[in-house]
Amino acid sequence: MAREHEADSETERTEGGRTLSEPGLYLLAAASAIVTANAYYIHPIIAVVAESFGVSDALIGLVPAANQMALALGIFFLLPLGDLVSNRRLTSIFVAAQFVAIAGMALAEDFAVFAAASAALGFFTVAPYLLPAYVSKRVPARRLGHATAVLTTGIVAGILLARMGSGVIAEYAGWRAVYVTAAALMLVMAIALPLIMEPRERSAPVETGYGALLLSILPMVRRHPDIFVAGTIQALFFGVFLAFWLGLGLHLVRPDMGYGVDVVGYLAAFSIFSLATTPRLGAWADRIGAREARVRLAATQVGAAVALPFLGGSLWLLMVPIVVMNLVGPAIDVAGRMTFLSLAPEIRTRLMTVYIVLMFSGGGLASWAATAAYDHAGWNGTALLCIALALAGLALSVFSLRRQGPTPR
């Protein structure tokens, strides 16, 4: 029995180097948190940033939209390099570039410069999406759901840090202090991540050049069409998340509501529950199958979205859908990733590329649509957008389950 366990352990090491320890996994999750946070500082402070630059609600939506769309482009052109170049080297380069971009946002005096720096920041936010493929090659298959959930929990923690911290800091020190703090954190990450990741990792068994690697993505999608469905589902539910929080950031600071940007940050604290529940939901998805779990989670998200038009006038009542959406959203992402991260190691980074490009393309469109909807129809416009996106995500989740059947456990 001991020999059999040793053989299994040896097999686990051959995919991408030594088996990743549990402390190492949590260190990478913490790094993901800090790197991911950069895109979400704008959410609670979007109204005060718009006022500072003298732009409308609809126009300020271009900042998160440009960030998300540029991130999709960065993922498409840069993430496939993870199948050719050391993930450690790529991560070091991208994190350093993020530091430069977010420092530019802190110093920008012109709205166009601020938006351009946000787009540059998005383009280089690739490290959190290199890490799942990196980790998937360093954990046994039986721990894939757990490991994916831990990394997703790190991303959720980063979003929580961004939304809580930016609202409070901006309320007392101004919105530029938010980005100065973020730049300092990125400088720390630029130094620390190369030390956390494995110094010498096995090269991916892909004997092709960069151009051929990009061209290989389309045939790969044809061979694994469910990756397109998984990415589209995540795009819709990520759109729900962004539309809700951007709309909330505009809604609560209006005179009839009368709250400060710090209150939006305090509401983000409800995300803390998902730090405990996401790993458990990942383990639950391991047991019942990813596609079945995704359908159940998507139905719950629809229920929370449907409540939004009726609860928008009360901060206290809004806490109910906030809690539900924060618990369910990350778990939907975990279930989606599980549908393809168990496939061949040499294609996982490119499959992740398709998934993330779709996710952030949807997020970019939803970011602009959310602020435009609020500009034209107030909170009800934002709420109806969330309902439409959630219903479409549920329909596709049911379609995927019926077409493919439950994910093997």
C-alpha atoms as one frame of an Amber mdcrd trajectory, in Angstrom:
protein
   0.000   0.000   0.000   2.852   2.349   0.912   4.603   1.533  -2.384   1.387
   2.220  -4.259   1.122   5.618  -2.522   4.762   6.378  -3.402   4.067   5.506
  -7.029   1.056   7.800  -7.072   3.122  10.605  -5.552   5.860  10.120  -8.114
   3.292  10.264 -10.917   1.912  13.481  -9.458   5.352  15.083  -9.534   6.017
  14.282 -13.184   3.331  16.616 -14.605   5.000  19.901 -13.763   7.686  19.497
 -11.122   7.396  18.716  -7.406   3.951  18.366  -5.815   2.709  21.688  -4.463
   2.367  21.807  -0.692  -0.732  23.158   1.036   1.155  26.215   2.435   2.530
  26.887  -1.058  -0.983  26.739  -2.479  -2.204  29.312   0.047   0.755  31.603
  -0.636  -0.127  31.606  -4.333  -3.754  32.290  -3.422  -2.620  35.309  -1.375
  -0.570  36.553  -4.329  -3.608  36.134  -6.582  -5.604  38.252  -4.143  -3.265
  41.229  -4.327  -2.781  41.081  -8.097  -6.494  40.640  -8.806  -7.551  43.506
  -6.529  -6.323  46.147  -8.992  -9.327  45.855 -11.319 -11.868  46.319  -8.530
 -10.720  49.404  -6.624 -12.881  51.488  -8.956 -16.180  49.872  -7.903 -16.969
  51.711  -4.635 -15.323  54.972  -5.734 -16.662  55.189  -9.286 -18.952  58.124
  -8.450 -16.213  60.233  -6.807 -13.749  59.464  -9.620 -16.372  60.563 -12.158
 -16.928  63.781 -10.184 -13.173  64.405  -9.940 -12.717  64.184 -13.711 -16.066
  65.851 -14.486 -17.506  62.982 -16.553 -20.985  61.385 -16.664 -22.102  58.070
 -15.153 -22.162  56.500 -18.609 -18.678  57.768 -19.521 -16.997  56.667 -16.281
 -18.130  53.142 -17.140 -15.479  53.165 -19.868 -12.771  52.839 -17.177 -13.779
  49.380 -15.877 -14.944  48.410 -19.373 -11.541  49.297 -20.910  -9.809  47.388
 -18.110 -11.878  44.234 -18.685 -11.685  44.310 -22.489  -7.925  44.945 -22.386
  -7.600  42.071 -19.932  -9.370  39.818 -22.431  -6.871  40.884 -25.117  -3.961
  40.374 -22.742  -5.192  36.923 -21.847  -5.526  35.980 -25.525  -2.088  37.229
 -26.574  -0.094  36.624 -23.395  -1.584  33.679 -21.486  -0.789  31.074 -24.194
   2.876  31.849 -23.568   2.391  29.796 -20.397   2.587  26.681 -22.591   5.991
  27.815 -23.931   7.741  29.918 -21.287   8.318  29.446 -17.563   5.246  30.596
 -15.626   7.592  32.066 -13.038   9.331  34.281 -15.597   6.083  35.389 -17.212
   4.520  36.203 -13.851   7.500  38.366 -12.868   7.253  40.405 -16.092   3.490
  40.880 -15.966   3.395  41.907 -12.307   6.124  44.516 -12.893   4.112  45.922
 -15.817   1.014  46.094 -13.614   2.958  48.130 -11.074   3.851  50.708 -13.733
   0.247  50.911 -14.985  -1.389  51.346 -11.592   1.175  53.973 -10.626   0.065
  55.793 -13.789  -3.545  55.697 -12.597  -2.525  57.210  -9.266  -0.747  60.112
 -10.980  -3.124  60.760 -13.930  -4.532  64.296 -14.147  -6.512  63.724 -17.347
  -9.444  61.309 -17.712  -8.107  59.888 -20.991  -4.757  59.122 -19.345  -6.521
  57.510 -16.382  -8.620  55.310 -18.690  -5.578  54.393 -20.802  -3.609  53.400
 -17.692  -6.587  51.282 -16.578  -6.552  49.534 -19.971  -2.786  48.901 -19.692
  -3.323  47.521 -16.200  -5.934  45.132 -17.553  -3.745  43.994 -20.437  -1.021
  42.802 -18.067  -3.298  41.261 -15.401  -2.388  37.771 -16.513  -0.672  36.302
 -13.425  -3.864  35.175 -11.616  -4.830  33.178 -14.711  -1.439  31.580 -15.212
  -1.574  30.224 -11.677  -4.531  27.776 -12.027  -2.797  25.915 -14.866   0.525
  26.092 -12.949  -1.124  24.632  -9.836  -3.218  22.047 -11.715   0.034  20.389
 -12.848   1.293  20.211  -9.261  -1.653  18.696  -7.379  -3.200  15.219  -7.683
  -6.444  14.906  -9.613  -8.383  14.135  -6.437  -7.403  17.585  -5.058  -8.117
  19.597  -8.215 -11.481  20.943  -7.027  -9.980  21.898  -3.663  -6.922  23.574
  -5.216  -9.011  25.449  -7.797 -11.342  26.614  -5.041  -8.437  27.850  -2.896
  -7.071  29.929  -5.797 -10.562  31.230  -6.520 -10.884  32.106  -2.839  -7.694
  34.151  -3.200  -9.247  36.047  -6.106 -12.401  36.620  -4.052 -10.251  37.874
  -1.176  -8.569  40.315  -3.560 -11.919  41.609  -4.737 -13.002  41.937  -1.106
  -9.783  43.794  -0.239 -10.276  46.129  -3.189 -13.921  46.965  -2.583 -13.652
  47.318   1.187 -10.333  49.118   1.240 -10.928  51.550  -1.609 -14.231  52.809
  -0.218 -12.820  53.446   3.255  -9.507  54.934   2.050 -11.236  57.210  -0.474
 -13.708  58.471   2.115 -10.928  59.670   4.422  -7.855  60.197   2.214  -9.199
  60.718  -1.314  -9.418  58.341  -4.251  -5.802  58.831  -5.367  -4.595  57.366
  -2.064  -6.314  54.120  -3.126  -4.082  53.768  -6.170  -0.929  54.848  -4.335
  -1.582  52.026  -1.851  -2.263  49.594  -4.693   1.017  50.542  -6.398   2.916
  49.842  -3.169   1.303  46.401  -2.882   2.206  45.605  -6.495   5.826  46.544
  -5.872   5.874  44.013  -3.024   4.364  41.372  -5.314   6.901  42.070  -8.065
   9.605  41.123  -5.565   7.831  38.264  -3.759   6.168  36.164  -6.505   9.411
  34.968  -8.149  10.471  33.735  -4.701   7.195  31.883  -4.082   7.028  30.035
  -7.402   9.146  27.011  -8.253  12.557  28.211  -9.561  12.960  25.423 -12.091
   9.846  24.011 -13.650   9.544  21.476 -16.408   8.907  23.032 -19.810   5.541
  22.328 -21.347   5.646  19.596 -24.009   4.568  21.923 -26.840   6.870  21.826
 -29.845   5.636  24.891 -31.719   6.171  28.614 -32.003   4.091  31.426 -30.531
   2.100  32.105 -33.720   1.291  28.450 -34.207   0.333  28.252 -30.532  -2.230
  31.028 -30.990  -3.541  29.436 -34.193  -3.905  26.123 -32.347  -6.565  27.603
 -30.058  -9.422  27.463 -32.591  -8.951  23.763 -33.473  -8.688  23.076 -29.743
 -12.054  24.735 -29.153 -13.506  22.564 -31.919 -12.161  19.450 -30.184 -13.398
  20.637 -26.779 -16.512  22.747 -27.550 -17.666  22.760 -23.932 -14.873  25.237
 -23.145 -16.782  27.809 -25.208 -19.964  27.069 -23.283 -18.124  27.214 -19.937
 -16.522  30.547 -20.833 -19.826  32.041 -22.007 -21.584  30.962 -18.813 -18.855
  32.566 -16.737 -19.000  35.730 -18.884 -22.709  36.059 -18.081 -22.348  35.524
 -14.342 -19.245  37.707 -14.131 -21.340  40.316 -15.912 -23.978  39.985 -13.176
 -21.310  40.588 -10.540 -19.839  43.669 -12.239 -23.209  45.171 -13.178 -24.463
  44.805  -9.615 -21.458  46.386  -7.882 -20.973  49.214 -10.371 -24.682  50.023
 -10.203 -24.569  49.873  -6.405 -21.565  52.218  -6.346 -23.582  54.813  -8.273
 -26.883  54.136  -6.486 -25.913  54.459  -2.832 -24.171  57.835  -3.158 -27.175
  59.499  -4.820 -28.899  62.205  -2.712 -32.065  60.123  -2.186 -29.967  57.294
  -0.661 -27.407  59.584   0.987 -24.539  57.181   1.722 -20.793  57.706   1.347
 -18.402  55.593  -0.712 -17.197  53.938   2.497 -20.631  52.291   2.889 -20.176
  50.510  -0.457 -16.887  49.226   0.908 -18.508  48.033   4.118 -21.112  46.117
   2.113 -18.277  44.341   0.327 -17.359  42.842   3.697 -20.128  40.320   3.129
 -17.772  38.700   0.622 -15.788  37.429   3.588 -18.253  34.576   3.999 -17.275
  33.247   0.581 -13.668  32.850   1.750 -14.909  30.023   3.952 -17.652  28.661
   1.702 -15.891  28.571  -1.690 -13.433  25.747  -0.799 -16.332  23.774   0.686
 -18.457  24.329  -2.399 -15.486  23.242  -4.523 -15.290  19.995  -2.541 -19.080
  19.629  -2.945 -18.683  20.043  -6.717 -16.024  17.293  -6.604 -18.671  15.003
  -5.102 -21.731  15.732  -7.268 -20.008  16.766 -10.510 -19.128  20.226 -11.796
 -21.976  20.639 -14.292 -24.681  19.548 -11.865 -23.239  21.905  -9.218 -23.153
  24.765 -11.726 -26.860  24.389 -12.554 -27.863  24.471  -8.891 -25.651  27.483
  -8.172 -26.895  29.318 -11.279 -30.527  28.841 -10.207 -29.681  30.338  -6.816
 -28.035  33.329  -8.513 -31.151  33.925 -10.613 -33.240  34.026  -7.434 -30.954
  36.689  -5.931 -31.055  38.795  -9.123 -34.857  38.673  -9.313 -35.030  40.224
  -5.821 -32.962  43.294  -6.780 -35.706  45.547  -8.275 -37.833  45.126  -5.145
 -35.083  45.779  -2.581 -33.189  48.715  -4.105 -34.756  51.310  -1.813 -33.424
  49.746   1.386 -29.778  49.242   2.241 -30.694  46.622   4.831 -32.844  44.553
   2.484 -30.144  44.693  -0.204 -27.898  42.759   2.160 -29.857  39.571   1.410
 -29.045  39.340  -2.332 -25.547  40.693  -1.614 -24.809  37.747   0.673 -26.323
  35.185  -1.732 -24.510  36.569  -4.793 -21.191  36.708  -2.979 -21.508  33.091
  -1.836 -22.662  31.657  -5.163 -20.681  33.666  -7.734 -17.170  32.320  -6.980
 -18.477  28.761  -6.773 -19.932  29.040 -10.289 -16.449  29.995 -11.492 -14.909
  27.016  -9.673 -17.407  24.620 -11.249 -16.764  26.087 -14.697 -13.003  25.678
 -14.416 -13.368  22.113 -13.185 -15.033  21.140 -16.478 -11.737  21.541 -18.371
  -8.821  21.629 -15.892  -8.891  17.833 -15.690  -7.991  17.563 -19.403  -4.459
  17.031 -20.775  -1.859  19.189 -18.949  -0.241  20.465 -22.158  -3.445  22.207
 -23.312  -4.784  23.553 -20.009  -3.230  26.999 -20.334  -4.753  27.496 -23.776
  -8.131  26.233 -22.576  -7.856  28.693 -19.681  -7.106  31.374 -22.280 -10.417
  30.765 -24.055 -12.306  30.662 -20.764 -10.825  33.895 -19.397 -11.054  35.797
 -22.704 -14.771  35.033 -22.865 -15.211  35.869 -19.183 -13.599  39.298 -19.373
 -15.089  40.176 -22.742 -18.471  39.651 -21.134 -17.316  41.565 -18.070 -16.185
  44.508 -20.171 -19.494  44.736 -22.016 -21.447  44.374 -18.760 -19.351  47.113
 -17.088 -20.308  49.621 -19.743 -23.896  48.352 -19.939 -24.318  48.633 -16.152
 -23.363  52.311 -15.930 -25.302  53.122 -19.112 -28.369  51.299 -17.746 -28.102
  53.214 -14.480 -27.647  56.496 -16.339 -30.907  55.872 -18.264 -33.127  53.961
 -15.826 -31.563  54.163 -12.367 -31.416  51.147 -10.072 -34.194  49.305 -11.924
 -32.127  49.457 -15.113 -29.177  47.828 -13.354 -31.430  45.214 -11.716 -33.101
  44.210 -14.993 -29.692  43.833 -16.648 -28.592  41.493 -13.819 -31.762  39.392
 -14.185 -31.333  39.024 -17.956 -27.690  37.969 -17.649 -28.417  35.483 -14.843
 -31.306  33.858 -16.723 -29.125  33.414 -19.816 -26.392  31.859 -17.657 -28.829
  29.413 -16.086 -30.198  28.385 -19.493 -26.697  27.659 -20.818 -25.793  25.745
 -17.634 -28.809  23.468 -18.108 -27.928  23.040 -21.790 -24.348  22.027 -20.891
 -25.521  19.480 -18.320 -27.997  17.885 -20.728 -25.544  17.835 -23.657 -22.481
  16.554 -21.841 -23.949  14.866 -18.780 -22.446  15.231 -15.305 -18.710  15.858
 -15.096 -16.931  12.628 -14.067 -16.198  12.669 -10.344
